[in-house]
């Protein structure tokens, strides 16, 4: 549930930025984009890896034996590895997407273009100059 909360909190500025870009409000687009980047860093690049994943890595095994074995230790080890793999992959995706956000921000600041890279259609010509 904490992973969903982290994602839901940072999704609001993303949707607001896309909406402002759609209606061509430049100041609102830039403001929402800046808020989105800050929320992305705080929620997805700080809280997820350094609070939530740290708790999974450091506290999950201790909690299993402190509060009583809910799972068999062998079953816990199997699911634990899969869960860590999933969380690690999610964190790597967030880092990759943050670099894409930085590229969009650079385009916004340097060229003044507000192109939404996620909405690029295959037949649409894109200005890379």
Secondary structure, DSSP 8 states (H G I E B T S, - for coil): -HHHHHHHHHHHHHHHHHHHHHTT-HHHHHHHHHHHHHHIIIIIIIIIIIIIHHHHHHHHHHHHHHS--SS-HHHHHHHHHHHHHHHHHHHHHHHHHHHHHHHHHHHHHHH-----GGG--TTS-----
